[in-house]
Amino acid sequence: MENINVIKVGMADLQVSRHPGMLTTLGLGSCVGVALYDTVKKIIGLAHIMLPSSLQARNVSNIAKFADTAIVKLVNDMISLGASKEHLVAKLAGGAQMFAFNNSSDIMRIGSRNVASSKDTLHELGIPIIAEDTGGNFGRTIELYSDDGRLLIKTIGHGVKQI
Amino acid sequence: MSISINDLNSMHIDVLKEIGNIGAGNAATALAKMLNKRIDMEVPKVKILEFKDVNEILGGAEILVVGILLRITGDLSGYIMFILEYNAAHLLVNILMGKPSSDLNEFSELEASALKEIGNILAGSYISALSSLTNLKISPSVPDMAVDMAGAILSVPAIEFGKVGDTVLYIETEFSEGSAKVIGDFFLIPNVESYDVLLKALGVIN
């Protein structure tokens, strides 16, 4: 790979990068990876979201944890690097249900709730979602590249794809 | 007033380790009986991790593992999780089902259900030791299994902690066969509200 800036994004974490850069997050399960791309400036941003909403939480000290607060912060961090909100497009990956459990309680359906809440927040911000690979019952590792905003998705037993 | 992760002192941590020791010890004995092999276990570790570090605790977020998860309810709530190295999981079912140990393809439905049953028996022995030690009523759910990246599996019990804080606590015990081959890790992951219950039941706090 050429000499680009690779940054790892942990769970409940978010990172941004100028071009040339690559942001990656490993082993996404029910968490959702929200990948934003400024199509003009080639600035990228990636959030690894754990929970749908900060509103029901008792502790909101880490705003990268929640879909509603993380996406807003991600957009602001990208704007600080020179991105414009009008040029942003979004891609989503993750939100799986790793364990089936018959009594699908709230916590077990967290993946789909994370996806739904991320979409709501993106709609409110007026950022179009141009691709997604969400749901299922398997983990994903994702890589977001600044040269063209492609999102590479790797799995175990469910192939590799690019969206 | 309930104890949060940040309030746990070194004595509390030692008590949680001892709980892991007794529970996992009982589970190791059950596993040894099932396999008719010697099973060793490491001294349990209490890991308090920030979420960003959770994915890496088994040496890499993308390692292929078999995860068997049970929810526990009753006086204590939380999860019990048994993580098996992928090859070790195959070895386990092959020994139990009396098959040659060369087949490393996907698990058949029968093999998967045998693995879940192993999880069930081990979690049952862990819980019964814990329960007789503390006099607490603890019931496990039906086990469920996932074969996937370690990070994706480990994040499932962590998510519940996200609502109340920025760290998760795992009581981890590593199992190996003989003294060489690591089989997997046993995790007890009590919910935040359960530290109080556990420490009170053992007379460590009032």
Interface residues (C-beta under 8 A of the other chain):
Chain A: G10 M11 A12 D13 L26 G27 L28 G29 S30 C31 M50 L51 Q56 A57 R58 N59 S61 N62 K65 A96 M98 F99 A100 F101 N102 I107 I110 N137 F138 G139 R140 T141 K154 I156 G157
Chain B: E50 F51 K52 D53 V54 N55 G60 A61 E62 L64 G67 L69 R71 E106 S141 V142 D144 M145 A146 V147 D148 M149 A150 G151 A152 I153 L154 S155 V156 A158 I159 E160 G162 K163 V164 G165 D166
